[in-house]
Amino acid sequence: MLTLKFALNEVIDVATHSMLAPRHTLRATYDQCQNEEDVHAALRLMRDRSGTYLTGNSTYPGAPRDAFAQGYGPDSDDASSILGADDHLIDAIPLHDPNTRQCLHSDLIRAQRDGHNTVTITLDGDAMELRTHRADVPIAPHGLTAYTQRIVDLAASKELRLTWQTGKAVHLLHLAAPGPHGVKGHVIIGARSGKVLRALLTYPSDPTTTKTAKGTNDVRALLTNLATSSCPPRCTAPSVDACLNRAPHK
């Protein structure tokens, strides 16, 4: 049995591209061709030389990055001993079944709105189970440098809620402390280099309080000097200073 973990936001991006793609661009599996079945939007669980990942079944231009399983991206662990030695399609996962009206794409979006950030696929022989859940630390995009990963871990240690927004050029790591007076912001990371480029932190209740940093060392220093927020989720203090003065410091 093997459980693969994927970033929910990346899976949704891949799924949305296939859902919106023209029907004639959808690729049929071998079995679908042999059985002359209708082809609908689907996720494809693949394993090849680049790793183990979910991709769409459309050839339409503009496809997002494939969603790699945690630990099974390029230059990472090899799942060939479990999934087979040859490059192949492991399984095709329908995004919409017109017969049952089940829509996995809608379920994924609904799960994200409910605060979920992770997709798990468990393979046990011929059986496969897909579930979503919320992990305290979301799965980071593949390709981050070790130094960048330490900066991500530093942000998590400040009890910030982390949310990834991945792209082909840059990734955004959104940061949010609990409470209305907690710090908000983001870290921008190069998608190809995997290196931290810059960061911005601000307080929504006091837009004039904004701090920026450029480069890995400055961003690390910015986060290192950031105090863990003590603002409660339903704080009614009139300002950041008032909140800090009356809240118990950690």
Summary of the structure (lengths in Angstrom):
residues: 250
radius of gyration: 20.9
end to end distance: 42.7
largest distance: 70.5
contacts: 726
relative contact order: 0.13
helix: 26%
strand: 34%
